[in-house]
Amino acid sequence: MLNFSDPSKLRTKKIVFEDVYPAQDSSTLEQLKELSSRRVNVESINSNRSITEAIAREMSGGLTTQCEQDIQKLERYLPLLQNLVHHIDSIGDKPLLSQLTPKLRISWTSPLSSSSFFNLMGPKFFQIDNLRFELGIVLFFYAAMLREWGSQVLVTDLVQSTTIFRRAAGVYHYLAHEVLPFLKDARTPEGPPEATPSVALVMSFICLAEAQIVTTMKAEEKKSADTLLSKLHYGVVQLFDEATGFYTTASKECKDISPILMDYISCSKVVHELRSYKYMAQAVKTEGQIGIAIGLLKQALNNVQKNMGGVESWRMVIKEDIDSLTALLKKYEQENEFVWREKVPFDHHLPSLQGKKITTCISYSPERWERTLALKI
């Protein structure tokens, strides 16, 4: 799997809720202070750590990895934030409330924006004066950290990794349909891509594709049939195709979206299309159709873009797959020349790749701590 951790590199500025929202009683004041305290922990993610690993582990209840500790920080903040958003929504459109919320100065960076890559003055912060923006970005952050955790678990537990990627896909799906649409009037084309529903859907399908990649790795580990492996790899391509469709929509809605996201999708598609062709060629070769196998390998190599974008590590993976197919093609051609002498078909005379998509989202159900808040509004 290609490495793309940019979505999890979000950063934010400090918020003190009790300094903005006036409490009518001590219970409400304590809840606002707790909300601010939980957010301080969120603000520490991706910043310079000021505590030792041992202390961080003890504070998290024994969680050993920084990624798990960061996910816990987000999980402890979200229920309180959900409750505040619910309460503010129930108050309705009051003049004083519309004056108070902007004082929070809710600001987040955007790792998926072009300006974040070329800003020499440090990370650019985007501010939207809406609590739904805070909820939306924190949920995006949560899904991105789950996705990062799924990548880390990949080396030790394929089944758990698949589950985590599916959970991340579910959070992004919920975000796209249940949270970000309410920000429509507050967003601008120059705003952060992370606040756009179509970008959340791009990420949801990326997570589903990555879950299927891990499932395919498990199938390869079990030495499943080449025909099935070819379909699973092409299923990955089809999931990335769906991500591409939403990226096209996102690029029209958001002027500042980074092309790196599309590069990741494109490079991943190339990798898994090549592998699908390879397994399909091996399958038809096993069936005694070496001419078709040669034709498939030639078609795969002809289809590869010669000048791929993306980072060097991604291009190196593609090159390794190209080299693998080239070596297999040479082997089959030599065998065909000296043994079988079959005619090699091309283009429409060759069978088409077939895909099998088997991963789905694990639905996200938000947790809200139902506590009564009494604000002087």
C-alpha positions in Angstrom: 0.0 0.0 0.0 1.3 3.5 -0.9 1.9 5.8 2.1 -0.2 9.0 2.2 -0.5 10.4 5.7 -1.2 14.0 4.8 -4.9 14.1 5.8 -3.9 13.4 9.5 -1.6 16.4 9.7 -4.2 18.8 10.9 -3.4 21.6 13.5 -5.5 24.1 15.3 -5.4 27.2 17.5 -6.5 27.4 21.1 -10.2 27.8 22.1 -11.5 28.6 25.6 -15.2 28.0 25.6 -16.0 29.4 29.0 -14.4 32.8 28.0 -16.9 33.1 25.2 -20.2 31.5 26.2 -21.6 32.9 29.5 -22.8 30.3 32.0 -25.9 30.8 34.1 -24.8 28.3 36.8 -21.7 26.6 38.2 -22.6 23.2 36.6 -22.6 24.8 33.1 -19.3 26.6 33.8 -17.7 23.3 34.8 -18.9 21.7 31.7 -17.5 24.5 29.5 -14.2 24.2 31.3 -14.1 20.5 30.8 -14.8 21.0 27.1 -11.9 23.5 26.9 -9.7 21.0 28.8 -10.5 18.2 26.4 -9.8 20.5 23.5 -6.3 21.3 24.9 -5.5 17.6 24.4 -6.7 17.8 20.8 -4.6 21.0 20.3 -1.5 19.0 21.4 -1.9 16.5 18.5 0.8 17.1 15.8 2.4 19.7 18.0 5.7 19.4 19.9 5.3 16.9 22.7 6.2 18.3 26.1 5.7 15.0 28.0 7.6 11.8 28.0 6.3 8.6 26.4 5.9 7.0 29.8 3.7 9.8 31.0 1.7 9.8 27.8 1.1 6.1 28.2 0.0 6.4 31.8 -2.4 9.3 30.9 -4.0 7.3 28.2 -4.5 4.2 30.4 -1.8 2.1 28.9 -2.1 2.9 25.2 1.4 2.3 23.7 1.3 4.1 20.4 1.0 7.9 19.9 -1.6 7.3 17.2 -3.9 5.4 19.6 -3.3 8.1 22.2 -4.3 10.8 19.8 -7.5 8.9 18.8 -8.4 8.6 22.4 -8.0 12.4 22.8 -10.4 13.0 20.0 -12.9 10.4 21.3 -12.9 12.1 24.7 -13.6 15.5 23.1 -16.2 14.6 20.6 -19.1 13.6 22.9 -18.8 16.9 24.8 -18.6 18.9 21.5 -21.6 17.0 20.1 -23.6 18.1 23.2 -22.6 21.7 22.8 -23.5 21.7 19.1 -26.9 20.1 19.9 -27.6 22.7 22.6 -26.6 25.7 20.5 -28.8 24.3 17.6 -31.7 24.0 20.1 -31.4 27.7 21.1 -31.9 28.7 17.5 -31.0 32.0 15.8 -30.5 34.5 18.5 -28.6 37.8 17.9 -26.4 37.4 21.0 -25.4 33.9 20.0 -24.4 35.0 16.5 -22.1 37.6 18.1 -20.5 35.2 20.5 -19.6 32.2 18.3 -17.2 34.2 16.1 -15.2 35.1 19.3 -14.2 31.5 19.5 -12.1 32.1 16.3 -12.3 28.5 15.3 -9.2 28.0 13.1 -7.7 24.9 11.5 -4.9 24.2 9.0 -5.7 22.3 5.8 -3.2 19.6 4.8 -5.3 19.0 1.7 -5.1 22.5 0.4 -2.5 23.7 -2.2 -1.7 26.8 0.0 -0.5 24.5 2.8 2.2 23.0 0.5 3.6 26.3 -0.8 3.2 28.6 2.2 6.8 29.6 3.3 5.5 31.5 6.4 4.2 28.3 8.1 0.9 26.5 8.0 -2.1 28.6 6.8 -5.1 28.6 9.2 -8.6 28.8 7.9 -11.3 30.3 10.1 -15.1 29.7 9.8 -17.3 31.1 12.6 -19.6 28.1 13.0 -19.6 25.3 15.6 -20.4 22.9 12.8 -17.0 23.7 11.3 -15.3 22.7 14.6 -17.4 19.5 14.7 -16.7 18.7 11.0 -13.0 19.2 11.2 -12.6 17.2 14.4 -14.6 14.3 12.8 -12.3 14.6 9.7 -9.3 14.5 12.1 -10.7 11.5 13.9 -11.3 9.6 10.6 -7.8 10.6 9.4 -6.2 9.3 12.6 -8.2 6.0 12.4 -6.9 5.7 8.8 -3.3 6.3 10.0 -3.8 3.7 12.8 -5.0 1.2 10.2 -1.8 1.8 8.2 0.3 1.2 11.3 -1.5 -2.0 12.3 -1.1 -3.4 8.8 2.3 -4.8 9.6 1.0 -6.9 12.5 -2.7 -7.7 12.0 -4.3 -7.6 8.6 -7.8 -8.3 9.9 -7.7 -5.5 12.5 -6.3 -3.2 9.9 -9.2 -3.9 7.5 -11.7 -3.2 10.3 -10.0 0.1 11.2 -10.0 1.3 7.6 -13.7 0.5 7.3 -14.4 2.4 10.5 -12.6 5.4 9.1 -14.7 5.1 5.9 -17.8 5.2 8.0 -16.8 8.3 9.9 -16.1 10.1 6.6 -19.4 8.9 5.2 -21.3 10.2 8.2 -19.4 13.5 8.0 -20.2 14.0 4.4 -24.0 13.3 4.8 -24.8 14.5 8.4 -22.4 17.3 9.3 -20.8 19.2 6.4 -24.0 19.9 4.4 -25.0 22.2 7.3 -21.9 24.3 6.5 -23.0 25.1 3.0 -23.8 28.7 3.6 -20.6 29.3 5.7 -18.2 27.8 3.2 -16.4 29.6 0.4 -14.5 28.2 -2.6 -11.3 29.4 -1.0 -12.1 27.5 2.2 -10.4 24.3 3.5 -11.2 21.2 1.4 -11.7 19.3 4.6 -15.0 21.2 5.2 -16.4 20.0 1.8 -18.8 17.0 1.7 -17.3 15.8 -1.6 -13.8 15.7 -0.1 -15.1 13.6 2.8 -16.6 11.2 0.3 -13.2 11.0 -1.6 -11.6 10.0 1.7 -14.4 7.5 2.5 -13.8 5.7 -0.8 -10.0 5.9 -0.3 -10.4 4.1 3.0 -12.7 1.5 1.5 -10.1 0.9 -1.3 -7.3 0.6 1.4 -9.5 -1.8 3.4 -9.8 -3.9 0.2 -6.1 -3.7 -0.4 -5.5 -5.3 3.1 -8.2 -7.9 2.4 -6.4 -8.7 -0.9 -3.1 -9.0 1.0 -4.8 -11.6 3.3 -6.0 -13.5 0.2 -2.5 -13.5 -1.3 -1.2 -14.7 2.0 -3.6 -17.6 1.8 -2.5 -18.3 -1.8 -6.1 -17.8 -3.2 -6.8 -18.5 -6.9 -5.2 -16.1 -9.3 -8.7 -15.3 -10.8 -10.0 -14.1 -7.4 -6.8 -12.1 -6.7 -7.2 -10.4 -10.1 -10.8 -9.4 -9.3 -9.9 -8.2 -5.8 -7.1 -5.9 -7.2 -9.4 -4.5 -9.9 -12.1 -4.0 -7.2 -9.5 -1.7 -5.5 -9.2 0.2 -8.8 -13.0 0.6 -9.0 -13.1 2.0 -5.5 -10.4 4.5 -6.4 -12.5 5.3 -9.5 -15.4 6.3 -7.3 -13.0 8.5 -5.3 -11.9 10.1 -8.5 -15.5 11.0 -9.4 -16.0 12.8 -6.1 -12.6 14.5 -6.5 -13.8 16.0 -9.8 -16.8 17.4 -7.9 -14.6 18.7 -5.1 -12.2 20.4 -7.5 -15.1 22.5 -8.8 -16.4 23.3 -5.3 -13.0 24.1 -3.7 -10.4 26.1 -5.5 -7.6 25.3 -3.1 -7.6 21.5 -3.2 -4.1 20.0 -3.5 -3.3 17.9 -6.6 -1.3 15.5 -4.3 -4.6 13.9 -3.3 -5.4 13.0 -6.9 -1.8 11.9 -7.5 -2.2 9.4 -4.6 -5.5 8.1 -6.2 -3.9 7.8 -9.6 -0.7 6.1 -8.5 -2.7 3.6 -6.4 -4.9 2.8 -9.4 -1.9 2.1 -11.5 -0.4 -0.2 -9.0 -3.5 -2.4 -8.5 -4.4 -2.4 -12.2 -1.0 -3.8 -13.0 -1.4 -6.4 -10.3 -4.8 -7.3 -11.6 -3.4 -7.8 -15.1 -0.6 -10.0 -13.6 -2.9 -12.3 -11.8 -5.2 -12.5 -14.7 -2.3 -13.4 -17.0 -1.2 -16.1 -14.6 -4.7 -17.5 -14.4 -5.2 -17.8 -18.2 -1.6 -19.2 -18.5 -2.6 -21.9 -16.0 -5.6 -22.7 -18.3 -3.2 -23.2 -21.2 -3.8 -19.9 -23.0 -0.3 -18.5 -23.0 -1.0 -16.3 -26.0 -3.8 -14.5 -24.2 -1.5 -14.2 -21.1 1.2 -12.5 -23.2 -1.4 -10.2 -24.7 -2.7 -9.2 -21.3 0.8 -8.4 -20.0 1.6 -6.3 -23.1 -1.7 -4.4 -22.7 -0.9 -3.7 -19.1 2.5 -2.4 -19.8 1.2 -0.3 -22.8 -1.5 1.3 -20.5 0.9 2.5 -17.9 1.5 6.3 -17.9 5.1 7.0 -18.5 5.2 10.2 -16.5 3.3 9.6 -13.3 3.0 12.4 -10.7 3.2 11.8 -6.9 6.1 11.3 -4.6 9.2 9.3 -5.5 8.3 6.4 -3.2 5.0 5.9 -5.1 6.8 5.9 -8.4 9.3 3.4 -7.1 6.5 1.0 -6.2 5.0 1.4 -9.7 8.4 0.8 -11.3 8.8 -2.5 -9.2 5.4 -3.7 -10.5 6.4 -2.8 -14.1 9.6 -4.7 -13.7 7.7 -7.7 -12.3 5.3 -7.7 -15.3 8.2 -7.2 -17.8 10.1 -10.2 -16.4 6.9 -12.4 -16.5 6.2 -11.3 -20.1 9.8 -12.2 -21.1 9.4 -15.6 -19.5 6.1 -16.3 -21.2 7.3 -15.1 -24.6 10.3 -17.4 -24.4 8.2 -20.3 -23.4 5.7 -19.6 -26.2 8.5 -19.2 -28.8 10.1 -22.6 -27.9 7.1 -24.6 -26.9 3.6 -23.4 -27.6 3.9 -21.0 -30.6 0.5 -19.6 -29.9 -0.8 -16.4 -31.7 -0.8 -13.4 -29.4 -4.2 -11.5 -29.6 -4.4 -7.8 -28.8 -6.9 -5.0 -28.0 -10.6 -6.0 -28.2 -9.6 -9.7 -28.7 -8.4 -9.8 -25.1 -10.6 -10.4 -22.1 -11.4 -7.4 -19.9 -10.5 -7.1 -16.3 -13.3 -7.9 -13.9 -13.6 -6.3 -10.4 -15.0 -7.6 -7.1 -15.6 -5.0 -4.4 -16.1 -6.6 -1.0 -15.5 -3.9 1.6 -18.2 -1.7 3.1 -18.2 1.1 5.6 -18.7 0.4 9.3 -21.4 2.9 10.2 -20.4 5.6 12.6 -22.9 6.4 15.4 -21.9 9.6 17.2 -21.8 9.5 21.0 -23.2 12.6 22.8 -23.0 13.2 26.5 -26.5 14.5 27.2 -25.8 17.2 29.8 -28.0 20.3 30.3 -26.3 23.6 29.5 -27.7 26.9 30.8 -26.2 29.8 28.9 -27.0 33.5 29.3 -28.2 33.9 25.7 
